[in-house]
Amino acid sequence: MVEEIDIYRAANLLIKQHGEEAALFAAMQADEFLKKGDLDGKVMWLAVISAIEELSPTFGHSSCRIHWESCDPCLSR
């Protein structure tokens, strides 16, 4: 199991590397893990998306909706 601090570290790194595209990158990673049948990996990337939302003041899920329709953070808004 991935520690919460590591989720936030990953989210912070993705925001620095990808800016507004950080959530899209994380969603693509979640999608790849799902394609491989790795549900734990998918859940971990969904947690990263949630952390990106929390850490980024300008975060919006519009890019996520383009990539896949069943994004849990989007659906829970």
N, C-alpha and C positions, 0 to 999 in steps of 0.2 A: 504494500500500500504506500502511496506517495504521501509524504508529509505536507500539511497545509502550507508551511513556509516555502516548500519547493514549488508549489502551485503558484504562489505569489511571485517567487523569483522568476519563474518561467514567464508569467504574464508581464512582469516588468521588463524583462529582456525582449520579449516580442514587441512590446510598445516602443522600446528604444530602436529596435531593428526595423520594424514594419510600420510604425506610426498608426495611422487610421486603418491600415490594412491588417493590423494584428489579429483582430477577431476572425477575419476571413482566413488568414493563414491557419489559425487554430482550428477553425471549422473544417478546413481541408484536411488537416491532420486527423481530426476525429472521424471524418468520412473514410480516410484510408484505413484506420484501425477497424472500423466497422466492416469494411469490405473484406478484411482479413479474418473477420470473426472474433476480433479481440475486443470484447465488450468492456473490459476493465480499462483498456487504453482509450476507448471512446469516452468513457465516463471521466477519465482523467483530463482529457482535452476539453470536455464540457465544463469542468471545474476551472480550467485555465480561462475559458471564455468568460465565465462569471467573474473571475478575478480581474480580467481586463476591463470589464464593465465597471467594476468597483474602483479601479485605479485610474481610469481615464475619464476626465470630466466631459469630454466631447464624444464619448462612445455612443454609437448607434448600431442597432442590429440590421440595418438595411442591407449591408454587404453580406451578412450571414444569410438572409432570406434569399438572396440571389443564388447562393451555393446549395442550400438544402432547406427543405420546407419544414422539417421536424426538429428544428433547433430548440431544445428544452428551455434555454434562457429566453428566447424570443416568445415562446408560447406562454411562459409564466409571467410575462409583463402585463 
